[in-house]
Amino acid sequence: MTIVSDPPAARRVAGKPRVHVTRRLLPSVEARMAELFDVALNAEDRPLSRAELIDAMRTCDAIVPTVTDRIDAEMLEAAGDRLGLIANFGAGIEHIDLAAARARKVIVTNTPGVFTDDTADLAMMLILSVPRRLGEGSRLVRDGQWTGWAPTAMLGRCIGGKRLGIIGMGRIGQAVAFRARAFGMEVVYHNRHRLPASIESMFGARYEPDLEQLIASSDIITLHCPAGEDTHHLINAQRLSEMKPGAYLINTARGDLIDEEALIAALSNGHLAGAGLDVFAREPQIDPRLIALPNVITLPHLGSATIEGREHAGEKVIANIRFWSDGHRPPDQVLQGWA
């Protein structure tokens, strides 16, 4: 987190702040919001249109968006002067134009750390499931095509002793490394900055400064980096071709990290043995060719989908709004772009 010398001032709101929530949250969270704020909820739980988001921002003190809501400079300009806080539900904030928010003196908060273990659990589940062909086996039974056990039927790969390449070693990447070590995997990671030796030792992880070398030498690659211009199609046709024949690719981060057209080709021609995907480039639309591939597990963005995690995230959102409306700096203020 960047330390700033001139963080924007919080705003003290007279009476209950007007808060607009863009998607349905857990009943306990919505009930608490209704007690504390003048809150507008989304009973239909459908993504708001661009025009609806602008209207919501025009009429509220704080808006609570999610990853499905893209808020750009033009929208913030059209929102007017009332909006003072974007209290994002979730850790990722790439869907919000932070520079434009700063220019409008709108504070942005998020919910860091809440979904670390939930997402790491899901990533580890895919790391286990894809090499063992659990998706294929489940479909075989479900479709009534299983003819019984046989010594050579549905053979997968064990993960003990395999090299796991982690791209992005933040909170979630580290949590995946911790889990992978328990399964006897060799953990190698690539990150913008090398971790301290004590953390590497804790996770039994080795730093690889050369991304291409990590890609070429890993048996399984798992992605845990944010979306952005620098990471768009990080895994492209060239890098897919550099992966080991028979390797596996896991993505629980953001869909546009992977060139899906190139991934489909690498899976279809047998270069990759399989993939586990929880995120996609054009959610909720998924390329039907990915769904049809037997060696791909496709999930509906379940990384953070636990009751406990969503409750905790809601509590963080509420705390950020309360701090801000009382005139204090919110505990989870996003400071990128404020230096």
C-alpha positions in Angstrom: 0.0 0.0 0.0 1.3 3.5 -0.9 1.7 6.0 1.9 0.4 9.4 0.9 1.1 12.8 2.4 -2.2 14.3 1.5 -5.0 11.8 1.7 -8.4 13.2 0.8 -10.6 14.3 3.6 -13.5 12.2 4.7 -16.9 13.8 4.6 -19.1 14.1 7.7 -22.7 13.5 6.6 -25.6 15.1 8.5 -28.1 12.4 9.4 -28.0 9.0 7.7 -26.0 8.9 4.6 -27.8 7.9 1.4 -26.2 4.6 0.2 -27.0 2.8 -3.0 -26.1 -0.9 -3.2 -25.9 -2.2 -6.8 -26.4 -6.0 -6.1 -28.2 -8.2 -3.6 -26.0 -8.8 -0.5 -26.7 -11.3 2.3 -29.9 -10.6 4.3 -27.9 -10.0 7.5 -25.8 -7.4 5.7 -28.7 -5.7 4.1 -30.6 -5.6 7.4 -27.7 -3.9 9.1 -27.3 -1.4 6.3 -31.1 -0.6 6.6 -30.6 0.2 10.3 -27.6 2.5 9.8 -28.1 4.2 6.4 -30.8 5.5 4.1 -30.2 2.6 1.8 -31.4 1.7 -1.7 -31.1 -2.0 -2.4 -31.3 -4.0 -5.6 -34.1 -6.4 -5.0 -33.9 -7.8 -8.5 -30.2 -8.6 -8.2 -29.5 -7.8 -11.8 -26.5 -5.8 -13.0 -27.3 -2.1 -13.4 -27.0 -0.5 -16.8 -24.6 2.3 -17.3 -27.4 4.9 -17.2 -28.8 3.3 -14.0 -25.3 3.5 -12.3 -25.0 7.1 -13.2 -28.5 7.9 -11.8 -27.6 6.0 -8.6 -24.4 8.0 -8.1 -26.2 11.2 -8.7 -28.6 10.6 -5.8 -26.4 9.0 -3.2 -23.6 9.9 -0.8 -22.0 6.5 -1.1 -22.3 3.7 -3.7 -21.5 0.1 -3.1 -20.5 -1.5 -6.4 -19.2 -5.0 -7.2 -16.9 -6.4 -9.9 -19.8 -6.4 -12.3 -20.0 -2.6 -12.2 -17.6 -0.6 -14.3 -17.2 3.0 -13.2 -15.2 5.2 -15.5 -14.3 8.8 -15.7 -17.2 9.9 -17.9 -19.6 8.3 -15.4 -18.0 10.0 -12.4 -18.2 13.3 -14.2 -21.9 12.8 -14.9 -22.6 11.8 -11.3 -22.3 15.3 -10.0 -20.9 16.5 -6.7 -23.0 14.6 -4.1 -21.1 11.2 -4.4 -18.2 11.1 -2.0 -17.5 7.4 -1.5 -17.3 4.3 -3.6 -17.3 1.5 -1.1 -16.5 -1.5 -3.3 -17.7 -4.9 -2.3 -14.6 -7.0 -3.0 -10.9 -6.5 -3.1 -10.4 -6.0 -6.9 -10.8 -2.4 -8.0 -9.7 -2.6 -11.6 -13.3 -1.8 -12.7 -13.1 1.6 -11.1 -11.2 4.5 -12.6 -9.1 5.5 -9.6 -7.5 8.5 -11.2 -10.9 9.9 -12.1 -12.2 9.3 -8.6 -9.2 11.2 -7.2 -9.9 14.1 -9.6 -13.5 14.2 -8.3 -12.3 13.9 -4.7 -14.2 10.6 -4.3 -12.8 8.2 -1.9 -12.6 4.5 -2.9 -12.5 1.6 -0.4 -12.4 -2.1 -0.9 -12.5 -5.3 1.2 -8.9 -6.6 1.2 -8.0 -10.0 2.7 -11.6 -11.2 3.1 -11.7 -13.7 0.3 -8.0 -14.9 0.5 -8.6 -18.3 1.9 -11.9 -18.9 0.0 -10.2 -18.2 -3.3 -7.1 -20.2 -2.4 -9.3 -23.1 -1.4 -11.0 -23.0 -4.8 -7.7 -22.7 -6.7 -6.3 -25.7 -4.8 -9.4 -27.6 -5.5 -8.9 -27.0 -9.3 -5.2 -27.9 -9.0 -6.3 -31.2 -7.5 -9.3 -31.8 -9.7 -8.0 -31.0 -13.2 -5.1 -33.5 -13.3 -7.2 -36.2 -11.8 -9.9 -35.5 -14.4 -12.7 -35.0 -11.9 -14.8 -33.0 -14.4 -14.6 -35.7 -17.0 -15.4 -38.4 -14.5 -18.4 -36.6 -13.1 -19.9 -36.1 -16.5 -19.3 -39.8 -17.3 -21.3 -40.9 -14.3 -24.0 -38.2 -14.8 -24.5 -39.1 -18.5 -24.9 -42.8 -17.7 -21.8 -43.7 -19.7 -19.6 -45.2 -16.9 -19.2 -48.9 -17.5 -17.3 -49.7 -14.3 -13.8 -49.7 -12.9 -10.9 -50.8 -15.1 -7.1 -50.7 -14.6 -6.6 -48.3 -17.4 -9.8 -46.2 -17.3 -9.8 -42.4 -16.6 -6.1 -42.2 -15.7 -5.0 -38.8 -14.5 -1.9 -37.4 -12.9 -0.8 -37.2 -9.3 0.3 -33.8 -8.0 2.8 -34.8 -5.4 6.3 -33.9 -6.6 5.0 -31.8 -9.5 6.1 -28.2 -10.0 3.5 -25.6 -9.3 4.2 -22.2 -11.0 2.4 -19.4 -9.2 2.1 -16.1 -11.1 1.3 -13.4 -8.7 2.4 -14.0 -5.1 0.2 -11.7 -3.1 -2.2 -12.8 -0.3 -3.9 -15.4 -2.5 -0.8 -16.7 -4.2 0.8 -17.2 -0.8 -2.2 -19.0 0.5 -2.1 -21.3 -2.5 1.6 -22.0 -1.9 0.8 -22.9 1.7 -1.8 -25.4 0.6 0.3 -26.8 -2.2 3.2 -27.5 0.1 1.0 -29.8 2.2 0.4 -31.9 -1.0 4.1 -32.3 -1.6 4.4 -29.9 -4.6 7.4 -28.0 -5.6 6.4 -24.3 -5.5 8.0 -21.7 -7.8 6.6 -18.2 -8.1 7.0 -15.1 -10.2 6.1 -11.7 -8.8 6.8 -8.1 -9.6 8.9 -8.0 -6.4 10.7 -10.9 -4.7 9.3 -11.8 -1.2 11.5 -11.7 1.8 13.6 -14.9 2.4 11.6 -15.6 5.6 8.3 -15.8 3.7 9.8 -17.9 1.0 11.1 -20.3 3.6 7.7 -20.4 5.3 6.0 -21.5 2.1 8.9 -23.5 0.7 8.7 -21.4 -2.4 11.5 -20.5 -4.8 11.5 -17.2 -6.7 11.9 -17.3 -10.5 12.6 -13.8 -11.9 12.2 -15.0 -15.5 8.5 -15.4 -16.2 9.2 -17.4 -19.4 11.4 -19.8 -17.5 8.6 -20.4 -14.9 6.1 -21.0 -17.7 8.3 -23.4 -19.5 9.3 -25.4 -16.4 6.0 -25.8 -14.5 3.7 -28.8 -14.6 0.8 -26.7 -13.4 0.5 -22.9 -13.6 -2.0 -20.9 -11.4 -2.7 -17.2 -12.0 -3.1 -14.8 -9.0 -2.4 -11.4 -10.5 -4.7 -8.4 -10.9 -6.2 -7.4 -14.3 -4.8 -4.3 -16.0 -3.0 -3.2 -19.1 0.2 -4.9 -18.0 -1.5 -8.3 -17.5 -4.1 -8.3 -20.3 -3.6 -11.6 -22.2 -0.6 -12.4 -20.0 -1.0 -16.0 -21.1 -1.1 -15.6 -24.8 -0.5 -18.0 -27.7 3.3 -17.7 -27.4 3.4 -18.4 -23.7 0.9 -21.3 -24.1 3.2 -22.8 -26.7 6.1 -22.5 -24.2 4.3 -24.5 -21.5 5.3 -28.1 -21.1 3.3 -30.6 -23.2 0.7 -32.0 -20.9 0.8 -29.1 -18.5 -2.3 -27.6 -16.8 -3.5 -24.0 -16.4 -5.6 -22.7 -13.5 -7.2 -19.3 -13.4 -9.2 -18.0 -10.4 -8.1 -14.4 -10.8 -9.5 -12.5 -13.8 -10.7 -13.7 -17.2 -8.7 -11.3 -19.4 -5.4 -12.6 -18.1 -5.7 -15.4 -20.7 -6.2 -15.2 -24.5 -9.1 -17.6 -24.6 -8.9 -18.2 -28.3 -5.3 -19.4 -27.9 -6.2 -21.4 -24.9 -8.9 -23.3 -26.8 -6.4 -24.1 -29.5 -3.8 -25.4 -27.0 -6.4 -27.6 -25.3 -8.0 -28.8 -28.5 -4.7 -29.9 -30.1 -3.5 -31.7 -26.9 -0.6 -29.4 -26.1 -2.2 -28.7 -22.7 -3.7 -31.6 -20.7 -6.4 -29.5 -19.1 -7.5 -26.3 -17.5 -9.5 -25.1 -14.5 -11.3 -21.8 -15.0 -13.4 -19.9 -12.5 -13.3 -16.6 -14.5 -13.8 -15.7 -18.1 -13.1 -12.8 -20.5 -16.8 -11.9 -21.2 -18.6 -13.1 -18.1 -21.3 -14.4 -17.8 -21.0 -15.4 -21.4 -18.5 -18.3 -21.8 -17.2 -19.5 -25.1 -19.2 -22.7 -25.8 -16.0 -24.4 -27.1 -14.5 -24.1 -23.6 -17.6 -25.7 -22.1 -17.5 -28.5 -24.7 -13.9 -29.5 -24.0 -13.8 -32.6 -21.8 -10.5 -31.6 -20.2 -11.7 -28.2 -18.9 -13.5 -27.5 -15.6 -15.6 -24.4 -15.9 -17.0 -22.7 -12.8 -19.3 -19.7 -12.4 -16.9 -17.4 -10.6 -17.1 -19.1 -7.2 -13.8 -17.9 -5.8 -15.4 -15.8 -3.1 -18.7 -17.6 -2.8 -18.9 -18.5 0.8 -21.4 -17.3 3.3 -18.6 -16.4 5.8 -16.6 -14.5 3.3 -19.6 -12.5 1.9 -20.7 -11.6 5.5 -17.2 -10.4 6.3 -17.0 -8.3 3.2 -20.4 -6.8 4.0 -19.2 -5.9 7.5 -16.1 -4.2 6.0 -18.2 -2.2 3.6 -20.4 -1.0 6.5 -17.4 -0.1 8.6 -15.9 1.9 5.7 -19.1 3.9 5.1 -19.5 4.6 8.8 -16.0 5.8 9.3 -16.3 8.0 6.2 -19.7 9.5 7.0 -18.5 10.3 10.6 -15.7 12.3 9.1 -12.9 9.8 9.6 -10.6 8.1 7.1 -12.0 4.7 6.2 -9.9 1.7 7.3 -9.8 0.2 3.8 -9.2 3.3 1.7 -7.5 2.4 -1.6 -4.5 4.7 -2.0 -3.3 3.8 -5.5 -3.0 7.0 -7.5 -3.2 9.2 -4.4 0.6 9.6 -3.9 
